[in-house]
Amino acid sequence: MSSSTQKTFIIGTRKSQLALVQTQEVYNALIAAYPTLSFQIISMSTTGDQILSKPLFQIGEKSLFTKELEIALQNKSVDLVVHSLKDLPTTLPEGMAVGAILKREDPKDAAVIKKGLDARKLEELPEGSIVGTSSVRRAAQLRRAFPHLSGFYTYENFIIFFVNNLLSVLYTICDNVARKFVSQLLSVRNTRLSKLDAPDGPYSALILAVAGLVRLGWSDRISQTLEKSTILHAVGQGALAVECRSEDSEVLEILSVLEDRDTRLRCTAERSLLRTLEGGCSVPIGVYTEFIQIGNADKGNEQSYKRYLRLSALVASLDGSEVIEADGTEEVDDGGVEATIKLGKQVANILKTRGADKILKKLTESRK
């Protein structure tokens, strides 16, 4: 890398607190691996950061949190960008590549229960308690798992309901005041835990990703980790991806030190399933991947083992009343990434034959 010692590599990221923490993690790893190289972080707002007045699943756009970053890559104002892999569309713009996928943090979801409550698990909450989530995937599965709770509301839906009932009154007082008040309400996603713990707040618990809580230093707020028997996580959840220009061999070489092969295999299977189902990060599709070893007796009566990847997946209706499930297994030691792509397609097609395509079609129509 001696030819690069005078160049500063620009790392692009979103402006959110979590995005900046994740990008710092990538920056630190690159500095440790290449102490003679120079890296700089720049942040920018994306479409997803700016749209606060509508639930994400109703928008339908698959590049809400990545488009502006990819434009910066295309015009070469940045050299690489850091994403939460779950936000990255399964089909990249022409000329883009995922240069590295880092070792995955715990991909499961967690319940964070309001301070002061005796309950430590969702099943211990009083009947009728309100649980907040930003994900229709979580809401759909948790309605089925915890029917005693009155509802799982997305932050956006709760705010919109509240705003719609107050706007007429607010505008009669002062149009400017009303607009300012609405803007403050719609910033609730940036202060989730403080809103949860507020004595007069509506929520008894929030459902958040374990990985995000850990990276932000809030692991002590995890009341309950939700196992796969309760809820399957989002595609790519817990993994960080670094995107770059596919022809930039220098950056691709630099990023190779960050790559975690097992995470790549797991997430490739998950993303292959999502791509086959033509879904995005804001649809009720849940997955879970795990490696298993299967042994075969060879001629010397000794056991030889090969690793297989098991992919479990589901598609749920928004209200959780319909859930389609499927799973599959594929050998990956020899097959590698191609085998995981095949696995994702196979499980997706099983889901389709069982009716998942009809659920997703209804969801698409509900956006219109």
Kinemage of the C-alpha trace (Angstrom):
@kinemage 1
@onewidth
@group {chain A} dominant
@subgroup {mainchain}
@vectorlist {calphas} color= white
{ca met a 1} P 0.000 0.000 0.000
{ca ser a 2} L 2.986 2.313 -0.202
{ca ser a 3} L 1.489 4.095 -3.231
{ca ser a 4} L -1.462 5.144 -1.106
{ca thr a 5} L 0.368 6.751 1.794
{ca gln a 6} L -0.440 10.296 0.632
{ca lys a 7} L -4.108 9.655 -0.099
{ca thr a 8} L -6.936 10.125 2.369
{ca phe a 9} L -9.707 7.567 1.956
{ca ile a 10} L -13.110 9.116 2.618
{ca ile a 11} L -15.656 7.011 4.529
{ca gly a 12} L -19.298 7.992 4.081
{ca thr a 13} L -22.032 7.360 6.637
{ca arg a 14} L -25.459 8.461 7.795
{ca lys a 15} L -25.699 11.077 10.548
{ca ser a 16} L -27.600 8.950 13.048
{ca gln a 17} L -25.942 8.157 16.364
{ca leu a 18} L -25.839 4.424 15.651
{ca ala a 19} L -24.490 4.920 12.128
{ca leu a 20} L -21.661 7.097 13.431
{ca val a 21} L -20.764 4.544 16.117
{ca gln a 22} L -20.728 1.740 13.538
{ca thr a 23} L -18.609 3.772 11.141
{ca gln a 24} L -16.153 4.558 13.916
{ca glu a 25} L -15.824 0.801 14.468
{ca val a 26} L -14.881 0.342 10.806
{ca tyr a 27} L -12.535 3.346 10.929
{ca asn a 28} L -10.735 1.961 14.003
{ca ala a 29} L -10.296 -1.444 12.354
{ca leu a 30} L -8.858 0.137 9.205
{ca ile a 31} L -6.453 2.358 11.159
{ca ala a 32} L -5.281 -0.666 13.152
{ca ala a 33} L -4.693 -2.683 9.972
{ca tyr a 34} L -3.149 0.156 7.949
{ca pro a 35} L -1.401 2.605 10.304
{ca thr a 36} L 0.343 4.356 7.400
{ca leu a 37} L -2.899 5.146 5.565
{ca ser a 38} L -5.193 8.087 6.179
{ca phe a 39} L -8.977 7.781 6.580
{ca gln a 40} L -11.622 10.434 7.157
{ca ile a 41} L -15.326 10.110 8.041
{ca ile a 42} L -17.998 12.354 6.546
{ca ser a 43} L -21.695 12.066 7.380
{ca met a 44} L -24.838 12.928 5.452
{ca ser a 45} L -28.617 12.657 5.762
{ca thr a 46} L -30.522 10.110 3.691
{ca thr a 47} L -34.129 9.984 2.517
{ca gly a 48} L -34.993 7.594 5.332
{ca asp a 49} L -33.622 10.026 7.907
{ca gln a 50} L -35.798 12.828 6.534
{ca ile a 51} L -39.132 11.006 6.179
{ca leu a 52} L -40.653 10.979 9.667
{ca ser a 53} L -44.320 11.475 8.832
{ca lys a 54} L -45.049 8.065 7.319
{ca pro a 55} L -44.423 4.432 8.345
{ca leu a 56} L -41.500 3.061 6.345
{ca phe a 57} L -43.435 0.049 5.033
{ca gln a 58} L -45.928 2.416 3.386
{ca ile a 59} L -43.211 4.177 1.396
{ca gly a 60} L -42.052 1.141 -0.562
{ca glu a 61} L -38.650 2.583 -1.512
{ca lys a 62} L -35.888 -0.002 -0.996
{ca ser a 63} L -32.959 2.417 -0.757
{ca leu a 64} L -34.259 4.809 1.880
{ca phe a 65} L -31.062 4.784 3.941
{ca thr a 66} L -28.506 4.220 1.173
{ca lys a 67} L -29.339 6.231 -1.954
{ca glu a 68} L -27.516 9.449 -1.083
{ca leu a 69} L -24.475 7.505 0.104
{ca glu a 70} L -24.336 5.539 -3.155
{ca ile a 71} L -24.622 8.747 -5.184
{ca ala a 72} L -21.597 10.037 -3.261
{ca leu a 73} L -19.758 6.828 -4.187
{ca gln a 74} L -20.702 7.192 -7.828
{ca asn a 75} L -19.463 10.771 -8.059
{ca lys a 76} L -16.322 9.809 -6.095
{ca ser a 77} L -16.840 12.247 -3.249
{ca val a 78} L -16.394 9.245 -0.930
{ca asp a 79} L -14.370 6.045 -1.372
{ca leu a 80} L -16.395 3.681 0.785
{ca val a 81} L -19.599 3.784 2.820
{ca val a 82} L -20.660 1.894 5.932
{ca his a 83} L -24.165 0.439 6.148
{ca ser a 84} L -26.213 -1.640 8.507
{ca leu a 85} L -26.531 -4.584 6.128
{ca lys a 86} L -30.263 -4.860 6.822
{ca asp a 87} L -30.718 -1.397 5.236
{ca leu a 88} L -28.778 -2.255 2.077
{ca pro a 89} L -30.971 -3.295 -0.902
{ca thr a 90} L -30.272 -6.785 -2.209
{ca thr a 91} L -29.652 -5.415 -5.707
{ca leu a 92} L -26.919 -2.770 -5.799
{ca pro a 93} L -26.602 0.029 -8.349
{ca glu a 94} L -24.383 -0.724 -11.325
{ca gly a 95} L -20.722 -0.308 -10.459
{ca met a 96} L -21.191 -0.879 -6.720
{ca ala a 97} L -19.967 -3.840 -4.618
{ca val a 98} L -20.065 -5.011 -1.020
{ca gly a 99} L -16.344 -4.910 -0.340
{ca ala a 100} L -16.571 -6.425 3.137
{ca ile a 101} L -19.060 -7.787 5.644
{ca leu a 102} L -17.754 -7.620 9.201
{ca lys a 103} L -18.230 -10.248 11.901
{ca arg a 104} L -21.835 -10.173 12.958
{ca glu a 105} L -23.069 -8.967 16.316
{ca asp a 106} L -25.960 -10.916 17.910
{ca pro a 107} L -28.749 -10.578 15.292
{ca lys a 108} L -31.652 -11.189 17.661
{ca asp a 109} L -34.205 -8.665 18.905
{ca ala a 110} L -34.563 -7.531 22.502
{ca ala a 111} L -37.301 -6.191 24.747
{ca val a 112} L -36.458 -3.046 26.716
{ca ile a 113} L -38.971 -2.600 29.514
{ca lys a 114} L -39.850 0.752 31.050
{ca lys a 115} L -37.896 1.629 34.184
{ca gly a 116} L -39.952 1.229 37.345
{ca leu a 117} L -42.060 -1.675 36.128
{ca asp a 118} L -41.826 -5.006 37.955
{ca ala a 119} L -41.979 -7.024 34.731
{ca arg a 120} L -38.712 -8.233 33.238
{ca lys a 121} L -40.205 -10.122 30.285
{ca leu a 122} L -42.950 -9.346 27.777
{ca glu a 123} L -45.070 -12.205 29.089
{ca glu a 124} L -45.015 -10.574 32.528
{ca leu a 125} L -46.455 -7.256 31.343
{ca pro a 126} L -50.073 -6.529 32.376
{ca glu a 127} L -52.776 -7.269 29.847
{ca gly a 128} L -53.315 -4.362 27.502
{ca ser a 129} L -49.770 -2.965 27.790
{ca ile a 130} L -48.512 -1.072 24.751
{ca val a 131} L -45.250 -2.190 23.169
{ca gly a 132} L -43.490 0.069 20.661
{ca thr a 133} L -41.487 -1.008 17.630
{ca ser a 134} L -40.279 0.556 14.401
{ca ser a 135} L -40.701 -2.721 12.491
{ca val a 136} L -43.767 -4.345 10.939
{ca arg a 137} L -41.813 -7.630 10.997
{ca arg a 138} L -41.509 -7.470 14.777
{ca ala a 139} L -45.076 -6.301 15.284
{ca ala a 140} L -46.540 -9.085 13.154
{ca gln a 141} L -44.651 -11.867 14.976
{ca leu a 142} L -45.103 -10.471 18.479
{ca arg a 143} L -48.867 -10.095 18.075
{ca arg a 144} L -48.947 -13.846 17.586
{ca ala a 145} L -46.555 -14.616 20.451
{ca phe a 146} L -48.087 -12.256 23.047
{ca pro a 147} L -51.836 -11.942 22.427
{ca his a 148} L -52.438 -10.576 25.948
{ca leu a 149} L -50.781 -7.288 24.985
{ca ser a 150} L -53.117 -4.751 23.425
{ca gly a 151} L -50.942 -3.882 20.461
{ca phe a 152} L -47.518 -3.463 18.964
{ca tyr a 153} L -47.412 0.017 17.533
{ca thr a 154} L -44.694 1.441 15.343
{ca tyr a 155} L -43.351 4.776 16.597
{ca glu a 156} L -44.504 6.407 13.369
{ca asn a 157} L -48.069 5.071 13.588
{ca phe a 158} L -48.492 6.195 17.178
{ca ile a 159} L -47.206 9.675 16.384
{ca ile a 160} L -49.373 9.997 13.275
{ca phe a 161} L -52.461 8.989 15.255
{ca phe a 162} L -51.618 11.536 17.932
{ca val a 163} L -50.821 14.284 15.455
{ca asn a 164} L -53.948 13.719 13.376
{ca asn a 165} L -56.120 14.192 16.450
{ca leu a 166} L -54.398 17.408 17.479
{ca leu a 167} L -53.665 19.213 14.248
{ca ser a 168} L -57.041 20.921 13.864
{ca val a 169} L -56.765 22.399 17.356
{ca leu a 170} L -53.135 23.395 16.942
{ca tyr a 171} L -53.684 25.167 13.649
{ca thr a 172} L -56.483 27.261 15.136
{ca ile a 173} L -53.963 28.562 17.684
{ca cys a 174} L -51.085 29.268 15.400
{ca asp a 175} L -49.980 27.623 12.178
{ca asn a 176} L -46.281 28.129 12.887
{ca val a 177} L -46.548 26.754 16.405
{ca ala a 178} L -48.400 23.720 15.095
{ca arg a 179} L -45.753 22.960 12.504
{ca lys a 180} L -42.982 23.282 15.087
{ca phe a 181} L -44.856 21.013 17.490
{ca val a 182} L -45.401 18.358 14.818
{ca ser a 183} L -41.709 18.490 13.911
{ca gln a 184} L -40.757 17.890 17.542
{ca leu a 185} L -43.148 14.952 17.793
{ca leu a 186} L -41.744 13.348 14.674
{ca ser a 187} L -38.207 13.336 16.114
{ca val a 188} L -39.215 10.661 18.652
{ca arg a 189} L -37.082 7.976 16.974
{ca asn a 190} L -33.957 9.779 18.160
{ca thr a 191} L -35.001 9.671 21.809
{ca arg a 192} L -36.587 6.240 22.131
{ca leu a 193} L -35.349 5.278 25.565
{ca ser a 194} L -36.118 8.646 27.150
{ca lys a 195} L -39.645 8.508 25.713
{ca leu a 196} L -40.027 4.955 27.034
{ca asp a 197} L -39.007 5.907 30.575
{ca ala a 198} L -41.067 9.112 30.748
{ca pro a 199} L -43.641 8.685 33.579
{ca asp a 200} L -46.469 9.807 31.299
{ca gly a 201} L -45.188 7.926 28.243
{ca pro a 202} L -47.545 5.469 26.507
{ca tyr a 203} L -45.164 2.516 26.143
{ca ser a 204} L -44.474 -0.276 28.617
{ca ala a 205} L -41.671 -1.673 26.459
{ca leu a 206} L -39.800 -1.203 23.203
{ca ile a 207} L -38.491 -3.853 20.822
{ca leu a 208} L -35.020 -3.035 19.500
{ca ala a 209} L -32.116 -4.898 17.926
{ca val a 210} L -29.619 -6.393 20.363
{ca ala a 211} L -26.771 -5.298 18.077
{ca gly a 212} L -27.782 -1.641 18.136
{ca leu a 213} L -28.143 -1.591 21.900
{ca val a 214} L -24.734 -3.223 22.380
{ca arg a 215} L -22.965 -0.901 19.952
{ca leu a 216} L -24.467 2.162 21.617
{ca gly a 217} L -23.384 0.945 25.045
{ca trp a 218} L -26.933 0.287 26.219
{ca ser a 219} L -26.728 -3.479 26.742
{ca asp a 220} L -27.672 -2.937 30.395
{ca arg a 221} L -31.152 -1.912 29.177
{ca ile a 222} L -31.831 -5.291 27.588
{ca ser a 223} L -34.603 -6.827 29.680
{ca gln a 224} L -35.153 -9.890 27.524
{ca thr a 225} L -33.419 -11.323 24.460
{ca leu a 226} L -36.081 -12.767 22.163
{ca glu a 227} L -35.131 -16.218 20.917
{ca lys a 228} L -35.898 -17.583 17.455
{ca ser a 229} L -38.853 -19.558 18.828
{ca thr a 230} L -40.491 -16.172 19.525
{ca ile a 231} L -39.295 -13.956 16.696
{ca leu a 232} L -37.079 -14.330 13.639
{ca his a 233} L -34.774 -11.383 12.983
{ca ala a 234} L -34.474 -9.169 9.896
{ca val a 235} L -32.321 -10.091 6.921
{ca gly a 236} L -28.759 -8.969 7.609
{ca gln a 237} L -29.557 -7.728 11.110
{ca gly a 238} L -26.491 -7.266 13.312
{ca ala a 239} L -24.033 -7.178 10.398
{ca leu a 240} L -22.115 -4.206 9.011
{ca ala a 241} L -21.377 -3.928 5.288
{ca val a 242} L -18.862 -1.678 3.574
{ca glu a 243} L -19.839 -0.696 0.042
{ca cys a 244} L -17.417 0.628 -2.561
{ca arg a 245} L -16.997 0.996 -6.306
{ca ser a 246} L -16.601 -2.410 -7.913
{ca glu a 247} L -13.688 -1.267 -10.115
{ca asp a 248} L -11.739 0.264 -7.214
{ca ser a 249} L -9.247 -2.556 -6.701
{ca glu a 250} L -7.230 -0.547 -4.176
{ca val a 251} L -10.179 -0.069 -1.821
{ca leu a 252} L -11.320 -3.665 -2.321
{ca glu a 253} L -7.875 -4.870 -1.238
{ca ile a 254} L -7.926 -2.595 1.806
{ca leu a 255} L -11.366 -3.825 2.840
{ca ser a 256} L -10.410 -7.495 2.569
{ca val a 257} L -8.968 -7.426 6.111
{ca leu a 258} L -12.439 -6.661 7.506
{ca glu a 259} L -14.177 -9.613 5.859
{ca asp a 260} L -15.762 -12.365 7.985
{ca arg a 261} L -16.519 -15.382 5.790
{ca asp a 262} L -19.120 -17.012 8.034
{ca thr a 263} L -21.091 -13.777 8.287
{ca arg a 264} L -20.880 -13.399 4.504
{ca leu a 265} L -22.272 -16.914 4.011
{ca arg a 266} L -25.141 -16.447 6.465
{ca cys a 267} L -26.137 -13.032 5.180
{ca thr a 268} L -25.831 -14.018 1.522
{ca ala a 269} L -28.399 -16.779 2.075
{ca glu a 270} L -30.713 -14.347 3.857
{ca arg a 271} L -30.352 -11.688 1.155
{ca ser a 272} L -30.876 -14.247 -1.608
{ca leu a 273} L -34.187 -15.203 0.029
{ca leu a 274} L -35.230 -11.548 0.326
{ca arg a 275} L -34.284 -10.804 -3.275
{ca thr a 276} L -36.257 -13.814 -4.525
{ca leu a 277} L -39.292 -12.684 -2.537
{ca glu a 278} L -38.768 -9.138 -3.881
{ca gly a 279} L -39.003 -7.715 -0.369
{ca gly a 280} L -37.184 -4.894 1.384
{ca cys a 281} L -36.012 -4.009 4.871
{ca ser a 282} L -39.491 -2.760 5.870
{ca val a 283} L -41.575 -5.865 5.115
{ca pro a 284} L -42.622 -8.601 7.592
{ca ile a 285} L -40.020 -11.187 6.575
{ca gly a 286} L -38.059 -12.899 9.347
{ca val a 287} L -35.025 -15.185 9.058
{ca tyr a 288} L -32.608 -17.193 11.160
{ca thr a 289} L -29.395 -18.876 9.970
{ca glu a 290} L -27.116 -21.310 11.765
{ca phe a 291} L -24.254 -23.634 10.890
{ca ile a 292} L -24.603 -27.327 11.617
{ca gln a 293} L -22.138 -30.195 11.197
{ca ile a 294} L -23.145 -33.455 9.580
{ca gly a 295} L -20.783 -36.436 9.723
{ca asn a 296} L -20.314 -39.307 7.291
{ca ala a 297} L -18.405 -42.535 7.894
{ca asp a 298} L -15.498 -42.798 5.470
{ca lys a 299} L -13.771 -45.972 4.362
{ca gly a 300} L -11.534 -46.005 7.416
{ca asn a 301} L -14.582 -45.998 9.714
{ca glu a 302} L -13.661 -42.523 10.869
{ca gln a 303} L -16.140 -39.696 10.941
{ca ser a 304} L -15.668 -36.845 8.495
{ca tyr a 305} L -17.732 -33.722 8.958
{ca lys a 306} L -18.958 -31.044 6.627
{ca arg a 307} L -20.636 -27.812 7.560
{ca tyr a 308} L -24.127 -27.059 6.411
{ca leu a 309} L -26.035 -23.814 6.658
{ca arg a 310} L -29.638 -23.993 7.824
{ca leu a 311} L -31.960 -21.139 6.872
{ca ser a 312} L -35.336 -20.707 8.578
{ca ala a 313} L -37.683 -18.004 7.333
{ca leu a 314} L -41.218 -16.677 7.593
{ca val a 315} L -43.513 -14.168 5.966
{ca ala a 316} L -46.310 -12.691 8.077
{ca ser a 317} L -49.328 -10.528 7.416
{ca leu a 318} L -49.254 -7.113 9.080
{ca asp a 319} L -51.696 -8.145 11.793
{ca gly a 320} L -49.872 -11.436 12.442
{ca ser a 321} L -52.952 -13.521 11.627
{ca glu a 322} L -51.223 -15.242 8.696
{ca val a 323} L -47.727 -16.679 9.006
{ca ile a 324} L -46.001 -18.788 6.347
{ca glu a 325} L -42.834 -20.649 7.405
{ca ala a 326} L -40.158 -22.701 5.642
{ca asp a 327} L -36.574 -23.857 6.108
{ca gly a 328} L -33.777 -25.537 4.194
{ca thr a 329} L -30.189 -26.740 4.508
{ca glu a 330} L -27.218 -26.612 2.137
{ca glu a 331} L -23.579 -27.751 2.399
{ca val a 332} L -21.307 -24.700 2.352
{ca asp a 333} L -17.731 -25.887 2.979
{ca asp a 334} L -17.354 -26.810 -0.697
{ca gly a 335} L -20.227 -24.810 -2.158
{ca gly a 336} L -19.376 -21.461 -0.579
{ca val a 337} L -21.313 -18.329 -1.507
{ca glu a 338} L -22.972 -19.948 -4.528
{ca ala a 339} L -24.460 -22.631 -2.284
{ca thr a 340} L -25.900 -20.008 0.056
{ca ile a 341} L -27.481 -18.137 -2.869
{ca lys a 342} L -29.074 -21.401 -3.945
{ca leu a 343} L -30.309 -22.034 -0.390
{ca gly a 344} L -31.957 -18.621 -0.171
{ca lys a 345} L -33.772 -19.150 -3.470
{ca gln a 346} L -34.949 -22.617 -2.440
{ca val a 347} L -36.449 -21.474 0.862
{ca ala a 348} L -38.019 -18.418 -0.784
{ca asn a 349} L -39.677 -20.580 -3.412
{ca ile a 350} L -41.053 -22.900 -0.724
{ca leu a 351} L -42.542 -19.867 1.010
{ca lys a 352} L -44.109 -18.756 -2.255
{ca thr a 353} L -45.713 -22.130 -2.897
{ca arg a 354} L -47.208 -21.971 0.610
{ca gly a 355} L -48.796 -18.575 0.016
{ca ala a 356} L -46.161 -15.983 1.014
{ca asp a 357} L -46.433 -14.218 -2.346
{ca lys a 358} L -50.104 -13.477 -1.673
{ca ile a 359} L -49.267 -11.868 1.691
{ca leu a 360} L -46.566 -9.701 0.119
{ca lys a 361} L -48.906 -8.714 -2.726
{ca lys a 362} L -51.467 -7.474 -0.194
{ca leu a 363} L -48.755 -5.457 1.537
{ca thr a 364} L -47.724 -3.864 -1.761
{ca glu a 365} L -51.329 -2.968 -2.522
{ca ser a 366} L -51.782 -1.411 0.932
{ca arg a 367} L -49.085 1.137 0.081
{ca lys a 368} L -51.061 2.530 -2.848
